[in-house]
Amino acid sequence: MNATHKLARDISRSIQVLEGSGYRCIRISGGAFGEFDIIGLSSTDVMLCKSCRGKPPWAGTIAELRHVIAPPNTRRMVHRWLPRARLPQVIVL
């Protein structure tokens, strides 16, 4: 299993976690090449989520994600998937 397939699997798992929290999710087709991988919509807010695996994101990446222009009711987070973990480590931005 290559790294691209593993990341796609983790993005799908992140979507399942967000949908369990009451969000309707859209996977952005750019995958890991854009700022965020998932857009989650609920009746009260919008969730932008980046999914990564293994090492935590670089400080520069975190700074980029914090400064993305978005509406005021937008929440941003990173789901970090560790090996053999059932739930992600969540980094709220």
N, C-alpha and C positions, 0 to 999 in steps of 0.2 A: 504494500500500500504506500503510495507516494505522498509527499507533503500536501499537494493540492487536494487530494482526496480526503486526507485527514482534516484539513481546514474546512472543506465543504461539509463534512460530517459534523464538525463542531458548530458550524453556523446553523445547521439544521437543529442541533440540540439546543442552541441558544434561542431559536425561534420557538421551540416547544416550551422552554422555560418562560419566555415572555407571554406566549399565548395562555399558559396556565395562570399568569398574573392578570389576565383580562385585556391584553393588547391584541389587536389585529395586526399581523406582521407582513411586511413586504421585504423580500430579499432584493437588495440592489444588485443588478446584473454584473457590475464591475468586480464584485467579490472583494478580494484583499487589496485591490489596486486603488480603491477610493478611500475617503476618510472613514466612512462608516459602512458596515455590511448590511445592517438591518434597520428598517424604519418601523416602529411600532406605534399604532394609533389607538387611542382610547377616547372616551367621551370627555375627559378632563385635560389630557396632555398628549404630547408627542414624545416618543422615546427614540433616540438615536443610539445604536449599539454597535460597537466594534468587537469582533471576536478574534482572539489570538490563542496560541497554544504554547506551552512551555515557558520560556523566559517572559518576564514582564515587559510591557512596551517601554521603549526608550523615553527619556524625559522630553526630548524634542517632539516625539509623536504625541505625547500627552498634551504638550503645549499647543500643538496644532489643533487637536481635537477640541480643546477648551475654547479656542478662538474662532471656530466655525460660526458663521453668521446664521442664526436660526431665530424663530419666533420666541417671545418671552416665556411661553408655557412649555418649552422644550427641555427634556431631561437628557443628559448624555451619560453613557456608561460604557465600560469595557468589560467583556466577559473573558476571563483568562482560564482556559481549560488545562488542568494539570493531568498527567498520565493516570489513567484508571479512576478518574474522579467522576462522581455521579452528578455533581452540581458544580457550576463554575465559581471561581473566585471573582467577586464583583468589585470593580474599581469605579466609584462614582466620581464624575468629573464636575 
